[in-house]
Amino acid sequence: MVGVSMRMEMAFRDTFRVAYKIVLPNFILMLPLGYLMVVTYRVGGWPLELLFVAPLAALRWVFALLVAVGKVYRNGIKALLAGIDARDRYTYGHSVRVSRYALLLARQLKLPEDLTESIVHSALLHDLGKLGMPDEVLYKPVRLNSEELKTVRRHPVQGSAILLQAQVFPCVKDGILHHHERWDGQGYPSGLRSEEIPLSARVIAVADAYDAMTTDRPYRKALTHEQAVEEIRRMAGIQFDPKVSEAFLAVADRVRQLAAHLARRGDPFPGDVVEDLGDPLDGLHPHPQSSN
Ligand SMILES: [Fe+2]
């Protein structure tokens, strides 16, 4: 595993995660093969062991291939994130903050590791569709009119359409397409209600709303942390999934610490936010071009 980690230039921790998820079950299945090797060695000595060389080499090749596919997938997310960063620095910072809040929520909800990872990656790309918005709408310094709002409301569909081109991202599409749905069915683009909305999108919706409320925009001042928390409490069961809101209220103090931590250090480096699923308050390096 150390060899594969070095060859793929991946942290050993990430290689281990892939191995744990994919290879450990295979490893357990190989135990009978190991037993068979011992038996054949006792019967025929080492010449008989040569029979196992080809199958073991094939297994190693499959393992390296799986690690490589995981790396291509994460690099694809980093590339898209770099595109968001180049187009609009605010949306980049917003996306990484939402992903860190979503990670805290996913941990609090004790979601499985696979789902947590796809929630973090969906959160990073949730506003990807804004890449296609005209400059006069994306950078408008005053409140948008109703026609411009219609343009903005197309971004979940546009974002998921971009991902549709790359078939390796099916698991993150739901969170992008549905992050503006509401628990009461009054959201967009599909008007889904309650548990019809994918869980990833319900988690991102709360994280997204918190960051949107607590960030200064040219046309309005940010709410305080306490006001934003109160709003999430008030809209539980109306705009937000009550269970996700409850999880948010339970970690509200950590969210405040995380917001302060990110504000102090500046936007994290794109590679870190894609790779790092550890404690959201740890391990991020400042973005090389961060001006915060
Ligand atoms: Fe959005």
Residues whose N, C-alpha, C, O or C-beta is under 5 A from the ligand:
A	BS01	LIG	H126 D127
